[in-house]
Amino acid sequence: MFRLFTFFLCCSTAFALDLAESIKSGDFWKKDVKESLQEVHCSQPDDEHLRTSGLSFGDLNTGEVIITVAENKPTALQAMLYNKGDDGTISSEDFNKTVSEARTALDTLLDMRGKLRRAGKNETAVKLKTWEWKWDGGIIRLETSSSGKKDSFEGEFIRLNMAATAKTLNAGGARDTVRKSELRGSITTEEDGTVWLKGVPMVDQGTKGYCMPATLARIFAFYGMDKVDQHALAAVCNSNAGGGTTAYAMEQAMKDVCKKFRTKFIVLEDFLTTHNSIIEPYNKLAKREDKPTVSFQSDILGTADAELLRKARAGKSSQVNKWLKDIKKSIDGGSPVIWLVMVGIYQEEIPLPQDRGGHARLIIGYNLKNKTIIYTDSWGAMHARKTMPAADAMGMTMGRYIIKLR
């Protein structure tokens, strides 16, 4: 079964900085964010976010922390207390204990009791149970997601979302979708003929096998819907921290999610059809060149010869031109292309943090003159924009999809 594996270097987890008083007073939202966080290591996946760990809020120690930034000031902060991708599975008893301890800690810190909150219909892609603390200096929401009971229980995440105001914290839902004209404003054309989408946010998947939900989350964030985040999408796509996401699960989940969030899911090449379509032309070439043939069971892209794959799928200019035509149409319309691949077949310009295996990424541009694509991976800033010959891209492709604004 096709799954998507990912690896990345984690930040330090030493709890070096307690933001409790700064958040409680509201001062955190008024200060330069890098000055406030100078005691901890931060990475900057894109222009609008900082990523770190090692923060605490009184008695609450956090995992990954993502801070949204505007004009050097923090506007919102998300801190994970638990998530399946980074922390593994958890029992219902331990999950509920973590939630209870977090509620007690926040009640004590803020001198008030959190109120159970009913989330809006289009706030997130997955059902949440939420408690809220709101005071003059800010707002904090404790959000939890889980499914099943007892032996069938599966915890997805426990997290804190906080900001100076409820209006800021509520931003990024389905109602905040950008206009199509704004998307076209992101299209950049360079002197050499390269056309690409500038400003696609980076969602860093970390060490977990969340390349698919992270890739999908990047598209929704590009469309203005930050609430459709990688952890919620991992839940609806049934993603596994170590084993990734099946293409089939993604396809089924996105049909429902896109209806909810005013978008349309379009299949250019589904996984199964693409996989099967490779076998016959590849085997003809393999027999001609006296090389081993392949079958569906052999996992063609796990054992196939790289040069034969290129010849079978992109041996003619007409094949490449046709493949690029769909890419051009999507990019020219302001939509990135979800690209399922088997990495490790062709050498790439930046070394990848995984060996040969299934992966999800985005195509964000093209050049028809030199027949190349511009693509991006969810592994941080250094993987934000890369180039590859279209023939190589075709050879490693296992599926292409588009999420468009309605």
Buried (B, 14 or more C-beta within 10 A) or exposed (E): EBBBBBBBEEBEEEBBBBBBEBBBEBBBBEBEBEEBBEEBBBBBBBEBBBBBBBBBBBBBBBBBBBBBBEEEBBBBBBBBBBBBBBBEEBEBEEBBEBBEEBBBBBBEBBEEEBEEBEBEEBBBBBEBBBBBBBEEBBBBBBBBBBEEEEEEBBBBBBBBBBBBBEEBBBBBBBEBBBEBEEBEEBBEEEEEEBBBBEEBBBBBBBBBBBBBBBBBBBBBBBBBBBBBBBBBBBBBBBBBBEEBBBBBBBBBBBEEBBEBBBBBBBBBBBBBEBBEEBBEBBBBBBEEEEBEBBEEEEBBBEEBBBBBBBBBBBBEEEBBEEBBEBBBEBBEBBBBBBBBBBBBBBEBEEEBEBEBBBBBBBBBBBBBEEBBBBBBBBBBBEBBBBBBBBBBBBBBBBBBBBBBBE
